[in-house]
Amino acid sequence: MKDRFVEVPYEQIEPETLRGLVEEFITRDGTFYGKREMSMDQKVDMVIGQLKVREAVITWDRYIQTSNIVLNKDIKQ
């Protein structure tokens, strides 16, 4: 199972592709950003900020060929 997921450095993803990945992540059901309203740009900036400081990482699932953004703290449990 350990070899199933590969971390993909966000810096290696083209900016347009990264934004699309982040927007898809943001618009998923169940994604929560707190009680105050935020614009899409604010949410994208927040997630990219989390990627920059490694609070979140992008993973690639080798089995089902999909990517995901996950909190680093959730990976290490």
Secondary structure as GFF3:
##gff-version 3
##sequence-region A 1 77
A	DSSP	three_ten_helix	2	4	.	.	.	ID=ss1
A	DSSP	beta_strand	5	8	.	.	.	ID=ss2
A	DSSP	three_ten_helix	10	12	.	.	.	ID=ss3
A	DSSP	alpha_helix	15	26	.	.	.	ID=ss4
A	DSSP	alpha_helix	40	52	.	.	.	ID=ss5
A	DSSP	beta_strand	56	61	.	.	.	ID=ss6
A	DSSP	beta_strand	66	71	.	.	.	ID=ss7
A	DSSP	alpha_helix	72	75	.	.	.	ID=ss8
###
